[in-house]
Each structure stands twice: as C-alpha cells, then as structure tokens.
Amino acid sequence: MNVPFLDLKAAYTELQTDIDTAVARVLASGYYIHGPEVEAFEVEFAKYCQADHCIGVANGLDALSLALRAMDVQPGDEVIVPSNTFIATWLAVSQCGAIPVPVEPHPATFNIDVSKIEAAITPRTKVIIPVHLYGQPADMDGVLTIAKKYGLRVLEDAAQAHGASYKGRRIGSHGDAVTWSFYPGKNLGAIGDGGAVTTNDSMLAERIQVLRNYGSKQKYVNEVKGVNSRLDPLQAAILRAKLPHLDEWNNRRREIAKRYQHELAGLGFILPTVPEGTEPVWHLYVICSDDRDGLQARLNAVGITTLIHYPIPPHLQQAYADMGMKVGDYPIAEKMAREVLSIPIGPQMNNAQIEAVIANIRQ
Ligand SMILES: *Cc1c(COP(=O)(O)O)cnc(C)c1O
C-alpha cells in the first residue's frame, strides 16, 4: 500500500465544486489585485482567529518580516527565536538586518523553553518570536510574562497552527502580532503561496497594510520604503472556500493523532506531549527515535512516506555560517534534527492508510 505523506490533491477533490466556483468568481470579477475577495477573506480569517485585524500578504516569510518591520526592528537589534524552527523564522529577522538569538526548545514540547529566554535577553533585544511548532501552541503565558517584564514585543509564528487554541482562545491575538502561511501543505493551505498577519493592535495593522503595498496608502503617495507583498485574490477566494472546513479537517487530524498516541505508545519512541491548556492541530505528528534513519528507510521500503522537520537546525546551516555557531552550541535542537520523524497525517487519510502506518511502525 502507498501512503503519501500528505495528499494535497485530495483536499481539492473533496471541495472541487466550491473551489472551482470561487476561482470562476474571481476570473469574472475583474479584480485581480486586492479587491473584495481579499478583503472578505481578511474579515473572515480575523474572525476565525478571534483577532481584530487580518492583513493578507504574499507568503509566511513576508508576514514575519513585515510584522518585524512594523514593530520597528532595525539593523543591529536582536530578536529571540527558537533554535529548532523552520529557517523562515530566522530569515525574517535577518531580512530586517537584525540578529536572530536562538533559545533552545523544551525537549518534551519542542517549543521554546521559557525558562531559558531571560538569559538570552540583552539591551538590544526587541522582540520574542515563539513558534507554535508542529501545530502545538507554545507557552504563551510564560513568553508574555517575560516580554512584559523587559518591555519586549511578541510576534507569534503560527504558520503551522491554524485553528489551534491556547487556554480556551484561538491562536491569533495572544501576542502583539501573529503570522500565518497558507503554503499548500499547511492546515489551511492555498493552491500556491499566501500569508497573513493577525493582530489586535490597530497601529501595527495599519503599518503592515502600508508596507505590503509599496509603502503606500494612497496610490503614488509613498510614506515608507515598502514592498510588493499581496495576497492574490484567487488564493483568497480558494482560502474562503476552505476556511469553513478547517475545524472539521483539524478534528480528523486529532482523531489520527489520538490513534497514534495510543497505538504507538510503549514501543520506545518519544511521542508528542500535549501540555495542559493547549489544543494542538497536529500540522505534523512527530516521533523521536534513536534509529530514526533506519525506521524511515524501513517505512519507505513498504511505500510509507515520512519526512524530517528539520534535518539541519538553522544555526548549522551554511546560510548562517557568518554567525560562527558550531556543533554543540544548541544540543537540544541538534538532537531533534537527528531523531525526529514526521509520519503521515492529514484530513484525507483513510483508515487503511492509518492502520498501515501503525502496523508497519509496530513491526
Ligand atoms: C511554512 C513556514 C513558514 C513560511 O511560510 P511560507 O509561506 O513558505 O513563506 C514560516 N514559519 C514556519 C514555522 C513555517 O512552517
């Protein structure tokens, strides 16, 4: 049996009529940049995330870098980031000329270890970026308490956490701003690139709106050196068709995760831990094994595709060689890079596929 890691086409097939209708509506509308579809998606997604504002942008990386610019992050400033995130979190900081300062994750949750943040704060620190990695909310109370004590901003990277909740409230406005990616493989994915920022801070919302559109509120009047980073109306219309299904899709992921939690327990793998007060959305289901590569090869041989998120931590990437970080500097992130394995999970997985994954791992 073939078990793909994630069947992107299956999500389209499930909603084909709605998505085709949405695309046709944009084609017939004559609005091909900004316009009513983008505005309607912004309103609907803000409401879904329990946030006051949503600003659509071109992708998740731009969402991060524009939010940092809106927070006035300048060259030489420091921004605290997890040592074990997708490199986009770091790159956004670098794009502002600022310095990413890594903090190790808690080994049980894979999210930023709040007890290690204070040691990384200096007079140049401006922002903390917790990442809700794998769809699991980070310890926001812990992060917000430290941010308040030191007068820092909090920017949440929620690219993997559409629909997750923390202490009974959706991810979307716990920190000063929250960034989203609608890359096709995310829990809410477009059919191409897309991104957004949500916030309750109207000043930040306005700045991001201006920055994403050439630094301009009024055509040909440019207040700041902005960029061109717009959410495509076609993608906005497709996202509007998908958004009403997100909760159901996340629930299907939760059911699969529940089965994995039960049926893969006691085999010597480290399985995900869900801290109290968090409702993850299982963007990825990640197990740890000291024979990760062997397990991956055995699953691959029977047609089960797994992936590694992520095989090289940012501090050991050549892209960051200029910072002079070396093996051993962030041992928890490095251990994760050696041991993590993401096994198939997705709303369109069928029972036979779920059972094949479980049976083959148990072997
Ligand atoms: C996907 C992702 C991003 C970047 O999103 P793009 O839309 O690909 O630019 C940023 N951070 C995290 C944690 C991600 O998973």
Ligand as a Chemical Component Dictionary entry (heavy atoms), coordinates in Angstrom:
data_LIG
# 
_chem_comp.id                   LIG 
_chem_comp.type                 NON-POLYMER 
_chem_comp.pdbx_formal_charge   0 
_chem_comp.three_letter_code    LIG 
# 
loop_
_chem_comp_atom.comp_id 
_chem_comp_atom.atom_id 
_chem_comp_atom.alt_atom_id 
_chem_comp_atom.type_symbol 
_chem_comp_atom.charge 
_chem_comp_atom.model_Cartn_x 
_chem_comp_atom.model_Cartn_y 
_chem_comp_atom.model_Cartn_z 
_chem_comp_atom.pdbx_ordinal 
LIG C1 C1 C 0 5.855 27.342 6.389  1  
LIG C2 C2 C 0 6.503 28.122 7.468  2  
LIG C3 C3 C 0 6.915 29.456 7.297  3  
LIG C4 C4 C 0 6.997 30.141 5.962  4  
LIG O1 O1 O 0 5.900 30.151 5.179  5  
LIG P1 P1 P 0 5.990 30.421 3.596  6  
LIG O2 O2 O 0 4.579 30.721 3.239  7  
LIG O3 O3 O 0 6.537 29.205 2.954  8  
LIG O4 O4 O 0 6.871 31.613 3.397  9  
LIG C5 C5 C 0 7.390 30.150 8.401  10 
LIG N1 N1 N 0 7.485 29.555 9.596  11 
LIG C6 C6 C 0 7.143 28.278 9.800  12 
LIG C7 C7 C 0 7.281 27.696 11.163 13 
LIG C8 C8 C 0 6.653 27.508 8.741  14 
LIG O5 O5 O 0 6.323 26.226 8.946  15 
# 
loop_
_chem_comp_bond.comp_id 
_chem_comp_bond.atom_id_1 
_chem_comp_bond.atom_id_2 
_chem_comp_bond.value_order 
_chem_comp_bond.pdbx_ordinal 
LIG C1 C2 SING 1  
LIG C2 C3 SING 2  
LIG C2 C8 DOUB 3  
LIG C3 C4 SING 4  
LIG C3 C5 DOUB 5  
LIG C4 O1 SING 6  
LIG O1 P1 SING 7  
LIG P1 O2 DOUB 8  
LIG P1 O3 SING 9  
LIG P1 O4 SING 10 
LIG C5 N1 SING 11 
LIG N1 C6 DOUB 12 
LIG C6 C7 SING 13 
LIG C6 C8 SING 14 
LIG C8 O5 SING 15 
# 
